Amino acid sequence: MAYLYLAIAIIAEVAATTALKASEQFTRPGPTLIVVVGYGIAFYLLTLVLRTIPVGVTYAIWSGMGIVLVAVAGAAVYKQIPDLPAIIGMGLILLGVIVINVFSGTVEH
């Protein structure tokens, strides 16, 4: 169940972060509501995840996947296409998340 909560937390955080630009410094109510609700859901679910997955591993997965998915959302929504070095860096981040999940003894399977 922890991984389901973590996945939903990541999705909520990506939605909130993506909406930050559209909120135009919190002057637009719709996107601002997405930011507040999205971050609220993300952080609440993270508290549930931390019951079973260590904080360092949780944060590594959450932030790593968040970075990559926000970049994808930025490309799709705002046409902000990352250059090759950024893509390589994000690939390395994904590789790190995979290594943690496959090889770390601190992760619940």
N, C-alpha and C positions, 0 to 999 in steps of 0.2 A: 504494500500500500504506500510505503514511503516514496517509491519511485513514481507512482502515479501523482502523488501530491507534488513532488519535485517537478514533474513535467508540466503540471498545471501552473505551478508557480513561475516557471520559466516563460510559459506562454503569456501569462498575465503581465509579467515584467516587460516582455518584448512589446506587447500591445501598449503598455503605459509609456515606455520609452519612445516608441514610434509616435505616439500621440503628443509628446512634448513639443515637437516642432509645430504641429498643427494647432496647438493651444495658443501660439503666438504670445508667449510670456503670460499665460493664464488669462488672456483677454477674451477667449472664445469658450463659452460654457460647455459645449459638447465635448470637445477634445480634453478640456480641463477635467471634466468628470471621468473620462476614460483614464486619465493619468492618476487621479486620486483613488479610484476604485481598483484599477489594475495593480498599483503598488500595494494597496491595502490587502488585496487577495494574495499577492505574491509573498508578502512578509508574514501574513498569518499562516499560510501553508508551509513556509520555511520553518516556522516554530514547530509544526507537526513533524516535519521531516527530521528535525534535529533530535527527536525522541529516539531514533534508531540509527541514523547515519551521522558519523562524526562531523563536527562543524567545518573542519578544513576540507574534507572530501565534498561535503554538500556545497560549500562555497565555490570550490574549484569547478564542479560540474555546472552549477547555476550560472556563475559568471562566464565560464567558457562558452557554454551553449548560448547564453544571452548575447555575448559579443558577436558570435557568428550569425545568429538569427536576426539581431538588430541590423547588421550589415545587409543581410538578405532583404529585410523589410525596407530598409532605406533605399536599396536599389530598385525594388518593386514599386514602392509608393512615391518616392521623391526623385527617382532616377539618379541617385548618388552611387555611381558604379565604382567599386574599389579597384585600385590599380594592382598590378601583378605582385609587388611586394606585400601589399595588404592581404591579398588572396593567399599567398604562401604563408604568411603569419597566421592567418585564421585556420589554415589547414593544419599547422603545427599545434594550434590550440585544440582543434578537434582530435588530433592524434593523442594529445595529453589526456583528454577526457576519456578516450578509448582505453588508454593504458591504465588509468585509474580504475575504470570499471572492470577490466578483464583481469588485471594482475594484482591489484591491491587487496591485501588481506583485511583491510579495515572497512571494506564495503560489504553490506549485506546482499546476498544473492538469493 
